[in-house]
Amino acid sequence: MPSTHEVTNQVPDQYGHDVAADPTLLAALHRAGAGWAEPELHRLGELAGTEQAAEWGRLANEYEPVLRTHDRYGHRIDEVEFHPAWHELMKVAVSHGLHAAPWRDDRPGAHTARAAKFYVWGQVEAGHTCPVSMTYASVPALRKAPELAARLEPLLAASEYDFGLREPGGKRGLIAGMSMTEKQGGSDVRTNTTTAVPRTDGTYRLTGHKWFTSAPMSDLFLTLAQAPGGLSCFMLPRILPDGSRNRILLQRLKDKLGNRSNASSEVEYDGAVGWLVGEEGRGVPTIIEMVNMTRLDCTLGAASGMRLGAVRALHHATHRRAFGKALVDQPLMRNVLADLVVESEAATIAALRLAAATDLSLAGDEQESLVRRLGLAVTKYWVCKRGPGHAAEALECFGGNGYVEESGMPRLYREAPLVSIWEGSGNVAALDVLRAMARRPATVEAFLGEVGSAAGADRRLDAAVGELRKQLGDLGEIEYRTRRVVELMALVFQGSLLVRHGDPAVAEAFCASRLGGDHGGAYGTLPTGVDTEAILARARHE
């Protein structure tokens, strides 16, 4: 019997490549003195490019976590069940040190190395990077309570993923979470109503309702509550030292737009036992140490998603034919693809620069601390804000094929808005830039010194920096204008890095379009004369 039809012109799966073969990423790794991590980064990148890893990502999202509040006898158990694929993803992340391992590693560039691995492995599946990120970010906050840190930090930094509800001291490795927001306040955490009552044994009893607790299956959490001395930070373990369950009651899992593999929940603290971290009344300054670290990971996550979208779109266009030739050979499609790559590389170089600033800041470099303080708030706003539009354009390169789940692009699209919302949505991040400049004026000169390092290399960049100085000198209606000012800060930061360290073709396209104004309102509107072949070569894995 003859076949009814023959399948042609379909794009092959993109397996068998090294996700870490990313020239912008590798150059940044070496600039930070972390070249020692490149062999492991490539091993992780090769795993990330396998069909097996892709299947783990698919299964973890298709079979979402399930909340079990009670056992069959009616006892509260408050457990979350995950598909085995989730645990495989977590095992890889933890074994490669994407969590708290850098805090126990004194090699130069340890945090940059970790950032590079986070960026690579996040392209497999983004949801599981949430608890990985929070574990990483918990350490500097916990160090405000030296006794707790001495006991917990070695387990948080351990390279073994040990899932299950057991007393933290008896586990081989720990995962940490964070619970700040409440339904009446959201980002305005000072309106939290959860109370913390001190006990004679040095602990506190917390009572209240938390609106968002991501990764509720974690071993311990940092949270905020109102103590007698004001809003304070506390550490709450799921299992208490005597082996009993802490009164952290899971009410429901959130039904989210994306990030479906990761459980996010509402919880009740019903007299939950907590240990004070830092001083009473200093809860926000204490937990902000954690927030700043997760903001770095939000930026890395956005850059990771952009890289994935650009690489996938180019792969599709290389193998798909229309109107007599491959899509990649159509001039307008080349413009779109090159524009996506330019945006991706600008995001990557900025995120890795801030990871390097983290290394240097922790080593005591005050100038780098100032650059990091302002640069991180600026890039958290802009890079994360660019993610959804980038994902939409990358998806559109597939046509109708990109709109179906099997392509993987809808998952990328649904995930993209998340990092712009978590750890401070757009306005919160933008206003944090104003706050940083007002409280620490030295951050402004440090930032301008950073972008000024490229002075004279590109006239469009020089003009944009001049305009930025003008904008920063005008405080009239500054809060109303904040987004425009912060956007300009982000663009000159990216432009300066690309001019100094990026590929010349990418730097030229970026400065002409983003700084010189030779660009339309959509992707695919780069000016003529751009070297699209050189740009596209940086995202090929053929």
N, C-alpha and C positions, 0 to 999 in steps of 0.2 A: 504494500500500500504506500503510495507516495506521501511524503511529508507535506503537511498543509502550508508550511512556511519555513523559511530559513532565517535565523536570528543573525543580523549583521549590524554593524555600526554601533555596537554597545561597548562601553568603556570597561576595560578589565579592572579588577580589584587592585588597589594599590598596596600590595604587601611585599615584604622582603627588602625594605629600604631602612636606612638609618635615620631616624627622626632627628638625631643630634647633628647630622651633617648640615648644619646651619651656619653659614660663614659669619653672620653678625653675632650670633651666640658665642661661637668659638673664639672670635677675636676679643670679645668682651671678657671671656673667661681668662684669657692670657693677660689682658691689660690689668686685671685685678690680681695677678700673681697666683692664680689658681690653675695654672696649666697642669699641675700634678693630677687634677681630677679628670682630665680629658679621657684617658682609657676607660674609666668606669662610666663616664657619661656616654661614650659610644656603645658600651655594652648595654646600657639602659635604653639608648636610642634604637639599637637593633631589636631589642625585645619589644619596644613600643611600636615598631613597624611590622610586627608579626600578625598573622591571622588570629592566633590564639589570644593576643592582647585585645584585639578588636572585638573578639567574641566575648571576652570578659566585660568589656565596656557595654556591649549591647545587652547582655543578660542582666547586668546589674541595674540597668534602666528599665528593661522590659518587666522584670520581676521585682517590683518595688518593695521596700521594707514594710513590714506589717507589725503593728502594735499589739502586744498581748498584755492586757492590764491585769488579768486574773488567771489562775490555773483552774482546772476543772472542779476543784473543791471549793472555790470561792475565795482563795487567798490572793492577795495582791502580789503580783510578781513584777509588773512594770518592766517588761522586757521587749526588745525590738528584734524581730527576726529578719535576717538578710539572706539573699541568695548567695551560694558559695562563691560566685564570681566576685562579689563585693570583697570578700575576705582575701581572695587572690590578689586583687588590686591593692588592698591595704598591706598585704605581706610584702609585695614588691616595693611599695613606697617606703615602708619602715626599714626594710633590710638595706635599702640604698640611702638611708639617712635623710629622707625628705622632711622628717619631722624634727625632733629636737636635737638630733645628733651634733649639729655644728656647735652647740654650746659646750660640748665636751671635746672639741677638736681645736687645738691651738695652731694648726697649720695656717699659713697666710691665705686669705681668700676663702676660708671655710664657708662663710655665709653666701658668697657668690657662687661657689661650687654647688651648694645646696639649692640656690635659686635656679641655676641652670638645669639641674635635675628635675626640680619642680616644674619648670617650663616644658621640659621634654615629656615627662610622664603624664602631665596634665592633658596632653593632646590625645591620650588614649581615652580618658574618662575624667570629667571635671568634678563630679559630685564627691568622690571620696577624698579629694584634696582639701575639703572643708575641715574634717577632723585632723588631718595631717597638719594643716596650717595653724589651727588653734593649739595643737600640741606644741608646735614650734614657738608660737607667740606667748604661751603661758609661762615660760621659764623666766624672762626678765621681770614679770610681775611677781611671780612666786619668790623671787630673790628678795623682795621686800619683807619676807618672813624667813629669815635665815635657817631656822630650825626645820621648817617645812621643806624648804628648798634642799637642805642637806639630805633629807630622807627621800624626797620624791624625784629630784632632778636626775639622779643616775638611772632611775627606772623610766622616766620620760624620754631620756636620751638613748635608751637601750635599743639595739637593732633587731629586736624580736617582737613581732606582733602577737599578743597574747589575749585573744578575745574571750570575754566571759565575765560574769559578775562574781568577783572574788575580792577579798580584802587587798588593797593596793600593795601593801608590803609583802604579800605572798605571791605576787605575779612577776613574770619575767620582763614585762614591759607595760607601760601605761599610755593611754590616750586621754587627752584633756579637752574639755569643752568650755564654752563661755555662755553666760546667761545674763543679759543686761536689761533688755527692754521689757516694758510692761504695757498693757493695752491702753492705759490712760495717757501715756507719755511718749512712747516710741523713742526717738532719738533724744528727747529731752529727759535724760536719765535722772536728773535731779528731782523729778516729780515721782520717782519710784515710791511705792507705798509698802513694800515688803519690810517687815520689821525684824530686827535681830536683838534678842534679849541675852545679855551675858549670864553665864552660869559660874558657879564657884570653882569648877574644874578647868576654867580657862577657855571653854568652848562657848558658842552662842547657839541659841535656838531660833531658826528663821521660819517666818510664817508669811506667805504671800503667793501671788500668782505671777508667773513669768510668761510673757506673750510669745517669745521666741527663744527656744533653747535648741540650737542645732546639735546634731550628733548626740542625742540623749543616751545612747548606749555607752558613752565614754566612761572612763573610770573615775574622773573627778572633774569638777567645774569651778571656774571663778565666776562669782556673781556679786551683785550689789544689793545692799539692804540698809535700812535706816537703823543705826545703832544709837545709843544714848549720846554719843559724840558727833552724830551726823552721818551722812551717807558714807558707807564703808565697804571695803572689798573683803570677800570671804572665799575660802576654799571649802567646797562640799564634796566629799567622796560618795560614790553610790553605795559602797559597802563600808560599814564602820569597823573600827579595830576589833570589836568583839564578834565580827562575822555577821551581824544583823544588817538588814537593809535600812539605809537612811530613808527618812520620810520625804523622798523626792518622788511625787506621784505624777506619772505621765497621764495627761488628760486626753490628748489626741495628737495625731501627726498632721502637719499642715499639708493641704492639697495644693501644691505649688505649680507655677507655670513651667518651670524647668527644674534642674537639679534634683530630678526625681529619684535617683539612686540613694541620695542622702536623706536621712530622716531628720526633719525639723519638727519640733514639738511645742506644745504648751505644757507647763508643769505647775503643780502646786507644791509649795514647801509647807508641810504640815508639822511644824516643830522640827524641821530638819536640822541636823547637827552641822555646824560650820566652825572653821578656824579663821580668825582674823588674819588678813594679809595686809601689812602696812599699818598705818595708824588709823584710829577711829576718826571719821570725818574727812579722810583723805582717799576715799574710794575711787573717785574719778581720776585723780592723778596717778593712782596705783594701777588701775586697770587700763589706763590709756597707754601704758607700756605694751600691753597685749594688743590693743587696737592698732597702734602704729605698725606693729609687725604684721598683723593681718592685712593692713592696707598695702604693704609692700606685696603681699601675696595676691591681693585683688588686682594690682597692676600687672604682676607676672601672669595671672590667670587670663586677663584680657589680652595680653600680648601673645600668650600661648594659643588662645582661640583664634586670633587673627592669623597667626602663622599656619595653623591647621586649615583655616578657610582658604587662604591664598594658595597653599600647596595643593589642596584638593581641587580647587577651581582650575588651576593650571594643568593638573593631571587630566582632568576631564576634557579640557579644551584641546589638549595635545592628541587625544585619542578619538575624539568625536568629530565627524565630518558633517558639513552642511554647505549647500550651495557650491559644491564642487571642490572644496578643500577643507583641511582641518580648521576647526574653530580658532586655534591659536594663530593661524596664518591670516585671519581676517583682521584688517587694520583696527577696526573699532574694538574688537574683542581684545586685541593686544593692549590697547589703551586702558581698558577696564582692568585687565589682569595686572598690568604694570602698576596701575594706581593702587590696587590692593596690596601688592608687594611693598610699595613705598610706605604705605601706612603701617604695614606689619613691621617693617624694619625700623621705622621711627619709634614704634612702641617698644620693640625689643631692646634697642640700644638705650632707651631711657630707663626701662625697668632694670636692666643689668647694671647701669651706672649707679642706680640707687642701692642695689644690692652691694656693690663695691663700697659705696659710702657707708653702708651699715658696718661692713668689716672695719673700715678705717675709723669710724666713730667709736666702735667698741674698743678699739686699740688706743683711744685717747686723743684722736685728732679732732680738735675743737672746730676747725674750719670745715671739715667734712661733716661734723654734726650739724652745723648751721645749714650747709647745702642740703643735707638729708631732710632736715626739718621742713624746709620750705618746698624743696623739690618733690618730696613724697606726697604732700598735700596737693600740689599742682598736678602731678601726673596721675594721682588717684582720680582726680576730677576728670581730666581730659582723656587719658588713654581708655579708662573704663567707659566713658561716655561714647567713645568712638566704636566700641565693640559691636553693638546691635546693628548699626548701619552697615558695618563691614561684613558681618555674617549674612545679612540680607542680600548684599550684592554678590557675595561668593555663592550663595545658594542659587541666585538667579542665573549665574553662569551655567548651571546645569539645566536650565529650562524646567519643564515639568518634572523631569527626573529628580531634581533637587527638592521637590515638594513632597516626595514620598519618603516614608521612614527608612526604607531599605538603603537609601543613599547616605544616611547618617547626618545629612545637613539640617534636618529639622531639629535634631537634638542640639546641634551647635547653635542654632538660631534661638531656641528656647533658653539656652544657658546664658547667652550673651548679656542680657540685662542685669543679671544677678550681681556681678561685681561692682556695678555702678550704684547699687542699692545698699549692699551690705557694708558694714563699717563706715556708714555715713553716706547717704545719697548725695546727689549732685550739689544741692545747696549747702548741705552740711560740710562737704569737702571744700567747696569754694570759700565759704565763710571761715573755715579753719585757716585758710591762707591769710585772710585779713587778721585773724586773731594772732597768728604766729608773727606777722610783721609788726603788729602793735606791741606785743609783749617782748619780742626780741628783735629790735630794729637791726641788729647785726646780721640777721638772716637775709635781709634785703641786699646788703652789700656783698655778702657771700654768694648769693644767687647771681647777682649781676657780674661778680667776678668770674663765676663759672661760665656763664654764657659769653662773657667778654673775652674769654680765652681764644675765641675764634675771630676776634676783631681783625678786619682787613681781608679775610679770606673770601667773603661773599658780600657784595654790596646790598643785596636784598636782606640778608641777615643783619647787617649793620644798621640798615634803615629800621628794621623791626625792633631791634634793641633800643634804638633811639626813641622810637614811639613808645616803647614800654617804659623807659625812664620818664617820659612826659606823662604817661598815664599814672604812674606811681606817685608822681609829684602833685597830682591834682586829686585832692580828697573830697571834692564836691560830689555829692550823691554816690560816694564810693561803694556803699553797700548795694545800691540799685545796679551799679555797673560791674559788680564783682565777677560775674561769669565772663564778661568780655575781657577783663583784665587777666583773669586766671588762664583763659584760653590762650591769650597772647604769650603769657609766661611759659606755658607748656610748649607752644610752637617754637619759641626761640630756644628753649632748652633742648628740644629734639633737633632743631636745625643746627645748633652749635655742635652737638655730639656727632651728627652726621657729617658735617663739614670737616671736623677734626679727625674722625675715626671711621666713618662709613665709606661705602663704595662711592666713587665719584659720580657715577650715573644716578644712583639713588639720591645722593646729596643734591645734585643739580635739579632733579625732578621735584624734590621736596621744596627746595628754596624757591624755584620758579612758581610752583603751584600754591603751596601753603603760605609762603611769606611774600612772594612777589605778586600774588593775586591773579596769576594766569591760570585760572581753574574755575570750573562751573560749580553748581550746587550738588552735583552727583559724582560718584566715582566714574572714571572713564572719560574725564575731561582734562587730561593732562595736555600741555601745549605741544605743538609740533616741535620736532627736533630732539625730543627725549630719546635716549638710547634704550628702547624697550627690550632689545635682545639681551643686553648686559643686565638689565634689571630682572628679567624673567629667569635668566640663568641661575639666579641666587635662590630660586624656589623650586628648582627641578630636582626630582629624585628618580629620574628615568635611567 
